[in-house]
């Protein structure tokens, strides 16, 4: 028996089409005018950029460089150095590229670091370092996190009123 696998994106598209069919055309036009297309296109471009950086090998290069730096440290200090490096590398990188795709790309690298028998590092502290670093870095710039991108362009932005 052949199984059919639905991709979540197709489920969303089919659901949107069904809603468009059963809705009134005037409601559709009003909704389309209220959609912030610039923000949606920015997020699409950001995820495309992140995937491009992953395909180019930048994320793997960062992981390899971090692993080499950790290997150069004495064995009793490796975990401390690994946590500090992962925290700050993820914070700096997440400041300039969105923290969610960066974290998604770094998880396999963190797992490979924990599975590296030469390093002998536990997984859990490195995952926490990645999470804290990505969260910290996401607040570093306006493009570091999704909410930061939306805040300056929202119509009722209190920050703009506060700063002016």
VEXDREN-2710 file (C-alpha; in Angstrom, 1 decimal):
% VEXDREN-2710
k/r/px/py/pz
1/UNK/0.0/0.0/0.0
2/UNK/1.4/3.4/-1.0
3/UNK/1.2/6.1/1.6
4/UNK/0.6/9.7/0.6
5/UNK/2.4/12.3/2.6
6/UNK/1.0/15.8/2.9
7/UNK/3.4/18.7/3.2
8/UNK/2.2/21.3/5.8
9/UNK/2.6/24.1/3.2
10/UNK/0.1/22.4/0.9
11/UNK/-2.4/21.9/3.7
12/UNK/-2.2/25.7/4.4
13/UNK/-2.7/26.5/0.7
14/UNK/-5.7/24.2/0.3
15/UNK/-7.2/25.6/3.5
16/UNK/-6.7/29.2/2.2
17/UNK/-8.3/28.3/-1.1
18/UNK/-11.3/26.8/0.6
19/UNK/-11.7/29.9/2.7
20/UNK/-11.5/32.1/-0.4
21/UNK/-14.2/30.0/-2.1
22/UNK/-16.6/30.3/0.7
23/UNK/-16.0/33.9/1.6
24/UNK/-17.5/37.0/0.1
25/UNK/-15.4/38.8/-2.6
26/UNK/-15.7/42.1/-0.8
27/UNK/-14.3/40.6/2.4
28/UNK/-11.4/39.2/0.4
29/UNK/-10.6/42.6/-1.1
30/UNK/-10.7/44.3/2.3
31/UNK/-8.4/41.6/3.8
32/UNK/-5.9/41.8/0.9
33/UNK/-5.6/45.6/1.5
34/UNK/-4.9/45.0/5.1
35/UNK/-2.1/42.5/4.6
36/UNK/1.4/43.9/5.2
37/UNK/3.0/42.6/2.0
38/UNK/6.4/44.3/2.7
39/UNK/6.8/42.5/6.0
40/UNK/5.8/39.1/4.4
41/UNK/8.2/39.6/1.6
42/UNK/11.0/40.6/4.0
43/UNK/10.5/37.4/6.0
44/UNK/10.5/35.3/2.8
45/UNK/13.7/37.0/1.7
46/UNK/15.2/36.5/5.2
47/UNK/14.5/32.7/5.1
48/UNK/15.8/32.5/1.6
49/UNK/19.0/34.2/2.7
50/UNK/19.4/31.9/5.6
51/UNK/18.9/28.8/3.5
52/UNK/21.4/30.3/1.0
53/UNK/24.0/30.8/3.7
54/UNK/23.4/27.2/4.9
55/UNK/23.8/25.9/1.3
56/UNK/27.0/27.9/0.9
57/UNK/28.3/26.2/4.0
58/UNK/28.6/29.3/6.2
59/UNK/26.8/27.6/9.1
60/UNK/28.9/24.5/8.8
61/UNK/32.0/26.6/8.7
62/UNK/31.0/28.4/11.9
63/UNK/30.4/25.0/13.5
64/UNK/33.7/23.6/12.3
65/UNK/35.6/26.7/13.5
66/UNK/33.9/26.5/16.9
67/UNK/34.8/22.8/17.2
68/UNK/38.5/23.5/16.3
69/UNK/38.6/26.2/18.9
70/UNK/37.2/23.9/21.5
71/UNK/39.7/21.1/20.6
72/UNK/42.6/23.5/21.2
73/UNK/41.6/24.1/24.9
74/UNK/42.6/21.8/27.8
75/UNK/40.2/19.0/28.4
76/UNK/39.0/20.2/31.8
77/UNK/38.1/23.6/30.4
78/UNK/36.4/22.4/27.2
79/UNK/32.8/22.6/28.4
80/UNK/33.2/26.1/29.8
81/UNK/34.8/27.3/26.6
82/UNK/32.2/25.5/24.5
83/UNK/29.4/27.2/26.4
84/UNK/30.9/30.6/26.1
85/UNK/31.8/30.2/22.4
86/UNK/28.4/28.9/21.5
87/UNK/26.6/31.6/23.5
88/UNK/28.6/34.5/21.9
89/UNK/28.8/33.1/18.4
90/UNK/25.1/32.5/18.3
91/UNK/24.4/35.9/19.9
92/UNK/26.6/37.7/17.3
93/UNK/25.2/35.7/14.3
94/UNK/21.6/36.1/15.5
95/UNK/22.0/39.8/15.6
96/UNK/22.4/40.0/11.9
97/UNK/20.5/37.0/10.6
98/UNK/17.1/35.9/12.0
99/UNK/17.5/33.9/15.2
100/UNK/15.0/31.2/14.4
101/UNK/16.5/29.9/11.1
102/UNK/20.0/30.3/12.6
103/UNK/19.1/28.2/15.6
104/UNK/17.5/25.6/13.3
105/UNK/20.7/25.4/11.3
106/UNK/22.9/25.3/14.4
107/UNK/21.1/22.4/16.2
108/UNK/22.7/19.7/14.0
109/UNK/26.1/21.3/14.6
110/UNK/25.5/21.3/18.3
111/UNK/24.5/17.7/18.2
112/UNK/27.6/16.8/16.1
113/UNK/29.7/18.6/18.7
114/UNK/28.2/16.5/21.5
115/UNK/28.7/13.3/19.5
116/UNK/32.3/14.1/18.8
117/UNK/34.3/11.6/21.0
118/UNK/37.4/13.8/20.9
119/UNK/35.5/16.7/22.6
120/UNK/33.4/14.7/25.1
121/UNK/30.9/17.4/25.6
122/UNK/27.4/16.9/27.0
123/UNK/24.5/18.1/24.8
124/UNK/22.2/19.9/27.3
125/UNK/24.5/22.8/28.3
126/UNK/25.4/23.5/24.7
127/UNK/21.7/23.6/23.7
128/UNK/21.0/26.0/26.5
129/UNK/23.9/28.2/25.4
130/UNK/22.6/28.2/21.9
131/UNK/19.1/29.1/23.1
132/UNK/20.3/31.9/25.3
133/UNK/22.7/33.2/22.7
134/UNK/20.2/33.2/19.9
135/UNK/17.6/34.9/22.1
136/UNK/20.1/37.5/23.3
137/UNK/21.3/38.2/19.7
138/UNK/17.8/38.3/18.4
139/UNK/17.3/41.5/20.4
140/UNK/20.6/43.0/19.2
141/UNK/19.3/44.5/16.0
142/UNK/16.0/45.1/14.2
143/UNK/16.6/42.1/11.9
144/UNK/17.6/39.7/14.6
145/UNK/14.1/38.6/15.5
146/UNK/10.7/38.5/13.8
147/UNK/9.0/40.8/16.3
148/UNK/11.8/43.3/15.9
149/UNK/11.1/43.6/12.2
150/UNK/7.4/44.3/12.7
151/UNK/7.8/46.8/15.6
152/UNK/9.0/49.9/13.7
153/UNK/6.5/49.6/10.9
154/UNK/3.4/48.9/13.0
155/UNK/0.8/51.7/12.7
156/UNK/0.4/52.3/16.4
157/UNK/4.1/52.1/17.3
158/UNK/4.6/53.5/20.8
159/UNK/8.4/53.5/20.4
160/UNK/8.1/56.1/17.6
161/UNK/5.9/58.3/19.7
162/UNK/8.2/57.9/22.6
163/UNK/11.4/58.8/20.6
164/UNK/9.9/61.8/18.8
END
